[in-house]
Amino acid sequence: MVRMFSAAQVLSRQDVEEKVLTIVRNFDRTNLSRLSINSQFTSDLGLDSLDVVEVMIAMEEQFHMEIPDAIADKIKSPGEVVDYVYKKLNPDEDEAGASSSQHH
């Protein structure tokens, strides 16, 4: 079976997490002493809304994907970026989780 997206990078969740934290760490306005996967961009890391937009653009460039504004506006931490990116890179895993959560 040939997958149409076979040229895309295969990244583990840990790989995605490391890349996300590196991007945030390298952003010059980040309060590094409070950086963790669960840090809030604004309250913990001291980023303003324009800083967060720049971080999101860097994420899009790193992972070669678009993060729609409606989703980017809801992302408040590096962990939420990891969740979104990992699910986009691994849609088969996301489908399994989504289908089980849709049954009420």
N, C-alpha and C positions, 0 to 999 in steps of 0.2 A: 504494500500500500504506500503510495507516495502522498505526502502531506503538502498542501499548498504553501504552508508557512515553514517548511523545513529549513529555510535559510536563517530563521530566527534563532537567537541564542537560546540555549537551554540553561536556565538558571535555577538553582535550588532556592528555597525560601531564604536560607542563610546567605546565599550569594546576593539576593535582592536586598536583604537587610543591611549587609555590609556596604553595598554601593549607595544605598539611601543615606546611611549614617555618614559616609565619606562626603557626599555632596553637602549635607547639612553642616558637617564639621568644617568644610572648606569655605563656607559662606562667611565672609568677613564680619558680619554683624552677630553671629551666633554666640550666645553665652555658653561657652564650652563646658564650664563647670556644672551645668545643669543638663547637658545633653545625654539623653537615653532614648531608647526606642519609643518610650511612652511620653516623652516630653511634649508639652504643648508648644507649638511654634511661637505664639504670641506671649502667653503668660510665663512660660518657663525659659524660653530661649531668647526673648526680647526682640523678636522680629515684628515689624509692622506689616500691614496688609500688602504693601508693595514688595517688601522683602519676600513674603510668602509666595507672591506671584513669580518672582525671580527664581525662587527655589523650585517651584513647580515646572517652570520652563526648563531648568537644568535637569529635572527628572525626566521630562519628555525627551530631551536630547540624549540623555544617558541610555534610556530604555527604548528609544526609537518608536515612540507611541505618542498619541495625543491623549491628554487628560482633559475631557470636556470641562468647560468653566463651571457648569452646574455641579459637577463632581468635585473639582478642585476647590470650590468654595466651601465644601463640607469637610475637606480633609484638614485636620487640626494637629496631626502629629506624624512623626516619621513612621510609626507603626501603621497608621492608616494608609500612608503611601505604599508601604510594603504590601499590605493586604490587597490594595487595588492593583498594583503592578503584578504581583504574583498571580492573582486571579486572571488578569488579562493574558499573561504569558502561559497559563495552564488552564485553558477553558474547560478541558475535560474534567479536571478535578472540581472546578467550580460548579459544573452542571450536576454532579453527584450530590454536592452539598445543597445546592439550590432546590433540587427536586425533592429531597427528603424534608426540607424545611417548608415546602409549599403545602404539604399535607397537614391539615388542621385537625 
